[in-house]
């Protein structure tokens, strides 16, 4: 999928947008955060070093926060993000996809189950579904919000995959849920 992102993050509700330069500055700050440093170290240990040009700010046509492109790196959609926390979340989410691809030499983004698994892991491990973020998105639930959020966001991403219909995405997500949700590598446990 050279022209399509292997996976896509989602834009925030606030859509004022950053310039590419502003976003690139926020990416540089993001690269210094403990979580991003941790993921980059583990990518390197797994044999997939991440250079400074691996994460790039771009303007995106599609309504998304960013995406991971096999062989090219991470794109962060500057025009759909507005604050540092959003940039950090996109970078972390997409680094988890990069880690998944690095450790699984046969990861096939056109395979709905492979895509769903990486989205489950990225949604669960990146903090995308922290209750404060969910509250800001307008989703309020006291119990079970995290798994519900991960499921909702996995479906949104996998349905956007041209190889996955809605029913194929749902079936794939359900088939791999337990294994992928409980796979916390490179973390000892979900952060």
TIDOTI-409894 format. One record per residue: y, x, z of N, C-alpha, C, O in turn. Coordinates in steps of 0.05 Angstrom, whole numbers, padded with zeros to 5 digits, always signed. Each point is the difference from the previous one (the first is absolute). Layout:
<atoms>
YXZYXZYXZYXZ
...
</atoms>
This chain:
<atoms>
-00024+00017+00000+00024-00017+00000+00025+00018+00000+00015-00001+00019
-00012+00015-00040+00022+00020+00000+00028-00013+00000+00018+00011+00013
-00014-00034-00025+00026-00012-00001+00005-00018+00024+00023-00005+00008
-00044-00006+00004+00002-00018+00022-00004+00015+00026-00017+00018+00001
+00031-00026+00020-00006+00013+00026-00028-00007+00008-00010-00022-00005
-00004+00041+00017-00027-00006+00010+00002-00020+00022-00019-00016+00004
+00040+00016+00011+00003-00019+00021+00030-00004+00003+00016+00017-00007
-00008-00039+00018+00028-00005+00003+00007-00010+00028-00014-00017+00011
+00035+00027+00000+00011-00010+00025+00018-00023-00006+00003-00007-00023
+00008-00005+00043+00016-00024-00005+00029+00004+00010+00004+00013+00021
+00014-00024-00035+00028+00003+00007+00006-00017+00024-00014-00019+00006
+00036+00025+00007+00008-00015+00023+00015-00025-00008+00006-00004-00023
-00001-00013+00043+00015-00024-00005+00029+00006-00007+00013-00014-00016
-00003+00036+00028+00028+00008-00006-00001+00016-00026-00016+00018-00002
+00032-00026-00017-00002+00013-00026+00025+00012-00011+00006-00002-00023
+00010+00014+00041+00025+00012-00009-00006+00025-00017+00014+00006-00019
-00035+00009+00026-00009+00022-00016+00015+00026+00005+00024+00000+00008
-00037+00022-00012+00011+00027+00003+00003+00012-00028-00013-00009-00019
+00031+00028+00016+00001+00016-00024-00024+00019+00001-00012+00004+00021
+00005+00007-00044-00022+00020+00000+00006+00023+00018-00017+00010+00014
+00042+00000-00015+00009+00022+00017-00003-00007+00030-00010+00016+00016
+00020-00039-00008-00002-00009+00028-00030-00001+00008-00007+00008+00022
-00009-00019-00039-00029-00003+00006-00013+00028+00002-00016+00004+00017
+00023+00014-00035-00011+00027+00001+00007+00013+00026-00016+00015+00012
+00041-00019-00002+00007+00011+00026-00017-00012+00022-00008+00014+00019
+00003-00040-00020-00017-00013+00020-00029+00009-00002-00014+00002+00020
+00005+00004-00044-00027+00011-00003-00002+00027+00013-00019+00006+00014
+00040+00011-00017+00000+00026+00013-00002-00003+00030-00013+00016+00014
+00028-00035-00003-00002-00006+00029-00028-00009+00008-00011+00008+00020
+00000-00025-00037-00027-00011+00005-00021+00022+00001-00018+00000+00016
+00021+00020-00033-00019+00023-00001+00000+00016+00025-00019+00015+00005
+00039-00018+00012+00002+00014+00025-00011-00017+00024+00000+00010+00022
-00008-00035-00027-00010-00016+00022-00028+00008+00008-00015+00009-00017
+00007-00013+00042-00027+00009+00009-00023-00013-00016-00019+00014-00007
+00021-00039+00001-00022-00014-00014-00003+00011-00029-00022+00005-00009
+00044-00001-00004-00001+00011-00027-00010+00029+00000-00017+00007-00017
+00026+00009+00036-00010+00027+00003-00030+00000+00004-00014+00016-00012
+00005-00033+00030-00029-00002+00006-00016-00007-00025-00020+00013-00006
+00029-00032-00009-00014-00008-00025+00000+00022-00021-00020+00005-00013
+00042+00008+00011+00002+00023-00020-00019+00022+00008-00013+00012-00017
+00012-00005+00044-00018+00020+00009-00029-00007-00006-00016+00017-00009
+00008-00042+00013-00027-00009-00005-00007-00001-00030-00023+00004-00008
+00043-00010-00008-00004+00002-00029-00006+00029-00008-00018+00005-00016
+00033+00013+00027-00004+00028-00006-00028+00009+00010-00014+00014-00015
+00007-00022+00040-00027+00008+00010-00022-00012-00017-00022+00012-00002
+00027-00035-00010-00021-00013-00018+00000+00012-00028-00016-00008-00017
+00034+00028+00012+00000+00013-00026+00020-00011-00019-00001+00006-00024
+00020-00022+00033+00020-00013-00017+00028+00005+00011+00012-00018+00011
-00002+00043-00015+00026+00006+00010+00022-00018-00013-00002-00006-00024
+00021-00001+00040+00022-00017-00010+00026+00016+00000+00010+00007+00021
+00000-00001-00045+00024+00015-00003+00025-00017+00006-00002-00024+00004
+00025+00037-00004+00025-00014+00006+00007-00020-00022+00015-00019+00006
-00025+00022-00030+00007-00018-00022-00020-00023-00002+00001-00016-00019
-00020+00014+00038-00021-00020-00001+00011-00028+00005-00010-00020-00010
+00032+00018+00025+00013-00026+00007+00027+00000-00014+00017+00016+00006
-00013-00036-00024+00024-00002-00015+00013-00027+00002-00013-00020+00001
+00040+00020+00000+00015-00025-00001+00005-00008-00029+00007+00016-00017
-00012-00041+00011+00004-00011-00027+00010-00029+00002-00002-00013+00021
+00014+00004-00042+00007-00029-00002-00024-00014-00012-00011+00010-00020
+00003-00032+00031-00023-00015-00009+00007-00027-00011+00018-00014+00011
-00031+00006-00032+00004-00027-00012-00014-00021+00018+00011-00021+00005
-00036+00028+00003-00015-00019+00016+00010-00001+00029+00011+00019+00010
-00013-00042+00002+00008-00005+00028-00021+00013+00018-00019-00014+00009
+00023+00039-00002-00018+00014+00017+00014+00023+00014+00021+00009-00009
-00032+00001+00031+00012+00022+00014-00007+00027-00011+00015+00019+00003
-00038-00017-00015-00009+00025-00011-00029-00002-00010-00012-00021+00000
+00002+00044-00008-00027+00001-00010-00011+00028-00002+00016+00019+00000
-00042-00017-00002-00013+00026-00003-00011+00001-00028-00014-00018-00009
+00020+00039-00005-00010+00005-00027-00019+00024-00001+00009+00022+00007
-00034-00027-00014-00019+00021-00001+00010+00023-00017+00010-00004-00022
-00011+00028+00033+00008+00024-00015+00030+00005-00001+00009+00021-00009
+00007-00041+00018+00029+00003-00002+00013+00000+00028+00020+00014+00004
-00031-00029+00014+00011-00001+00027+00010-00028+00008-00010-00020-00010
+00029+00020+00028+00011-00024+00011+00027-00006-00011+00017+00018-00001
-00013-00043-00007+00027-00008-00008+00010-00020+00021-00014-00017+00009
+00039+00021-00001+00013-00017+00020+00022-00015-00015+00018+00012-00012
-00019-00038+00012+00018-00017-00015+00027-00003+00014+00004-00017+00017
+00015+00035-00023+00025+00001+00014+00015-00026-00002+00013-00008+00019
-00014-00005-00042+00016-00025-00003-00011-00024+00015+00013-00021+00000
-00036+00024+00012-00012-00022+00016-00001+00006+00030-00012-00015+00015
+00023+00037-00007+00000+00008+00028+00028+00005+00010+00018+00006-00016
-00013-00010+00042+00027+00004+00009+00003+00017+00025+00022+00010+00006
-00043-00006+00010+00002+00016+00025-00022+00021+00002-00020-00001-00014
+00025+00020+00032-00019+00022+00004-00028-00010+00007-00020+00011-00010
+00018-00030+00028-00026-00010+00008-00017-00010-00024-00024+00004-00001
+00037-00018-00018-00014-00010-00023-00011+00024-00017-00022-00001-00010
+00039+00021+00006-00009+00024-00015-00023+00013+00014-00020+00007-00012
+00022-00003+00039-00022+00012+00015-00026-00016-00004-00021+00012-00004
+00023-00038+00006-00024-00017-00003-00013+00003-00027-00025+00002-00002
+00041-00002-00019-00011+00003-00027-00013+00027-00002-00023+00002-00011
+00036+00020+00020-00012+00027-00002-00026+00001+00015-00020+00011-00011
+00019-00021+00035-00025+00000+00016-00022-00016-00014-00022+00010-00003
+00028-00034-00005-00019-00018-00013-00012+00014-00025-00024+00000-00004
+00041+00012-00012-00009+00012-00025-00015+00026+00005-00018+00007-00015
+00026+00008+00036-00015+00024+00007-00029-00007+00008-00018+00016-00004
+00014-00039+00017-00027-00008+00007-00016-00005-00026-00024+00007-00001
+00036-00019-00019-00014-00003-00026-00006+00027-00012-00022+00004-00010
+00040+00015+00012-00005+00027-00011-00023+00013+00015-00017+00013-00012
+00016-00017+00038-00021+00011+00017-00027-00012-00009-00020+00014-00003
+00020-00041-00001-00025-00013-00008-00010+00011-00027-00024+00005-00003
+00043-00001-00015-00008+00010-00026-00011+00029+00002-00019+00008-00013
+00032+00007+00030-00008+00028+00004-00028+00002+00011-00016+00016-00009
+00010-00032+00029-00027+00003+00014-00022-00014-00016-00023+00006+00005
+00030-00025-00022-00021-00014-00016+00004+00007-00029+00016-00013-00014
-00030+00033+00005+00004+00010-00027-00005-00021-00021+00010+00003-00023
-00024-00024+00029-00006-00021-00020+00016-00026+00004-00008-00021-00010
+00031+00022+00025+00015-00024+00004+00011-00010-00027+00012+00014-00015
-00018-00040+00010+00008-00012-00025+00019-00023+00005-00008-00021+00011
+00034+00025-00017+00020-00021+00006-00004-00025-00016+00011-00021+00007
-00027+00022-00028-00006-00024-00016-00023-00017+00013-00004-00023-00007
-00009+00035+00027-00021-00013+00015+00013-00015+00023+00012+00012+00017
-00014-00038-00017+00014-00017+00020-00008+00007+00029+00017+00000+00017
-00043+00007-00013-00009+00007+00027+00012+00027+00009+00008+00002+00023
-00006+00017-00041+00012+00026+00007+00029-00004+00006+00010+00010+00021
+00005-00025-00038+00028-00005+00005+00004-00015+00026+00017+00008+00016
-00033-00029-00011+00003-00016+00024-00005+00018+00025+00014-00003+00020
-00034+00020-00021-00006+00017+00023+00024+00018+00006+00008+00003+00024
+00003+00010-00044+00023+00018+00006+00024-00016+00010+00015+00010+00017
-00011-00034-00028+00022-00017+00010-00005-00009+00029+00019-00001+00016
-00043-00005-00009-00007-00008+00028+00007+00023+00018+00013-00003+00020
-00022+00027-00028+00005+00024+00017+00030+00006+00002+00010+00005+00022
+00004-00006-00044+00029+00006+00000+00015-00021+00016+00018+00007+00015
-00025-00032-00018+00013-00021+00016-00005+00002+00029+00018-00003+00017
-00042+00010-00010-00008+00002+00028+00011+00025+00014+00008-00001+00023
-00009+00024-00037+00006+00025+00012+00030+00008-00002+00009+00018+00015
+00006-00030-00033+00027+00009-00005+00021-00013+00019+00022+00010+00002
-00030-00031+00011+00020-00015+00016+00014-00021-00015+00019-00013+00010
-00027+00008-00035+00013-00021-00017+00000-00027+00015+00018-00016-00004
-00039+00012+00019-00004-00027+00012+00006-00001+00030-00009-00018+00014
+00025+00037-00004+00009-00001+00027+00014-00026+00005+00014-00010-00017
-00017-00002+00041+00011-00026+00005+00030-00002-00004+00010-00021-00008
+00004+00043+00013+00030+00000-00004+00006-00003-00029+00019-00014-00007
-00033+00028-00010+00004-00002-00029-00007-00029-00010+00014-00011-00016
-00035+00001+00027-00008-00027-00008+00021-00021+00009+00006-00019-00015
+00005+00023+00038+00021-00018+00010+00024+00001-00019+00012-00021-00006
-00004+00045-00003+00022+00003-00018-00006-00013-00028+00019-00008-00014
-00044+00007+00007-00008-00013-00025-00002-00031+00003-00003-00014-00020
+00006+00005+00045-00001-00029+00004-00028-00011+00007-00004-00024-00001
-00014+00042+00008-00027-00008+00008-00002+00003+00030+00003+00022+00011
-00008-00044+00003-00001+00001+00029-00026-00010+00010-00006-00024-00004
-00010+00041+00015-00026-00008+00011-00006+00019+00023+00003+00024-00004
-00012-00034+00026-00005+00017+00023-00027+00014-00001-00002+00024+00007
-00018-00038-00016-00027+00012-00001-00010+00002-00029+00004-00018-00016
-00016+00040+00010-00012+00004-00026+00019+00005-00023-00008-00001-00023
+00033+00007+00030+00020+00004-00022-00007+00024-00017+00005-00001-00024
-00015+00022+00036-00003+00025-00015-00021-00003-00022+00005+00007-00023
-00028-00018+00030-00021-00003-00021+00009-00021-00021-00006+00004-00024
+00019-00025+00033+00010-00020-00019+00020+00013-00020+00000-00006-00024
+00018+00022+00035+00020+00014-00016-00014+00019-00020+00007+00000-00024
-00026+00016+00034-00014+00019-00018-00013-00016-00023+00002+00008-00023
-00016-00030+00030-00013-00016-00021+00020-00011-00020-00005+00001-00024
+00027-00011+00033+00021-00011-00018+00010+00022-00019+00003-00005-00024
+00003+00028+00035+00011+00022-00016-00021+00012-00018+00007+00009-00022
-00032-00007+00030-00021+00009-00017-00003-00018-00024-00001+00009-00023
+00001-00035+00028-00003-00020-00022+00024+00003-00020-00004+00000-00024
+00028+00003+00035+00023+00002-00018-00002+00025-00018+00006-00001-00024
-00015+00023+00035-00002+00025-00015-00024-00001-00020+00004+00007-00023
-00027-00016+00032-00023+00001-00017+00002-00021-00023-00009+00005-00022
+00022-00028+00028+00004-00019-00022+00018+00011-00021-00002-00007-00024
+00020+00025+00031+00018+00013-00019-00014+00020-00018+00010+00008-00021
-00035-00001+00028-00016+00018-00016-00010-00015-00024-00013-00021+00003
+00019+00030-00027-00008-00015-00024-00030-00004-00003-00009-00017-00016
-00007+00032+00031-00029-00002-00002-00011-00020+00021-00025-00005+00000
+00042-00007+00016-00010-00016+00022+00012-00028+00000+00025-00003+00003
-00041-00017-00007+00010-00028+00002+00003-00006+00030-00008+00016+00017
+00019-00039-00011+00004-00008+00028-00027-00002+00014-00004+00009+00023
-00015-00022-00036-00026-00004+00013-00015+00027+00002-00013+00005+00021
+00015+00012-00041-00012+00027+00002+00012+00016+00023-00013+00014+00014
+00040-00016-00011+00014+00014+00021-00009-00010+00028-00006+00016+00017
+00004-00042-00014-00009-00011+00025-00029+00008+00007-00006+00008+00022
-00011-00011-00042-00028+00008+00004-00003+00030+00007-00015+00007+00018
+00030+00009-00032-00001+00029+00005+00010+00006+00028-00012+00016+00015
+00035-00028-00007+00011+00005+00027-00020-00008+00021-00004+00015+00019
-00008-00038-00021-00019-00010+00020-00025+00018+00001-00010+00006+00021
+00001+00004-00044-00024+00016-00002+00004+00027+00014-00019+00011+00012
+00043+00001-00013+00004+00026+00011+00016+00000+00026+00004+00021+00012
+00004-00044-00002+00018-00002+00023-00009+00016+00024+00014+00018+00009
-00038-00024+00001-00009+00013+00025-00001+00030-00002+00010+00015+00018
-00022-00005-00039-00003+00029-00003+00028+00013-00003+00005+00021+00013
+00012-00032-00030+00025+00013-00006+00020-00004+00023+00016+00019+00006
-00016-00041+00007+00019-00005+00023-00007+00019+00023+00018+00009+00014
-00043-00003-00011-00009+00017+00022+00000+00030-00007-00005+00017+00018
+00011-00011-00043+00001+00028-00009+00029+00010+00006+00018-00008-00014
-00015+00024+00034+00027+00009+00008+00007+00028-00008+00021+00011+00008
-00038+00002-00024+00005+00028-00008+00027+00001-00015+00006-00018-00015
+00010+00038+00019-00005+00025+00015+00007-00003+00030-00001+00020+00014
+00008-00044-00005+00006-00004+00028-00026-00003+00016-00020-00009-00011
+00021+00015+00037-00023-00005+00017-00003-00030+00005-00022-00010+00002
+00045-00003-00001+00000-00030+00003+00025-00010-00013+00018+00016-00006
-00016-00042+00002+00024-00011-00013+00025+00007+00016+00000-00005+00024
+00020+00015-00037+00025+00007+00015+00014-00024+00011+00021+00002+00012
</atoms>
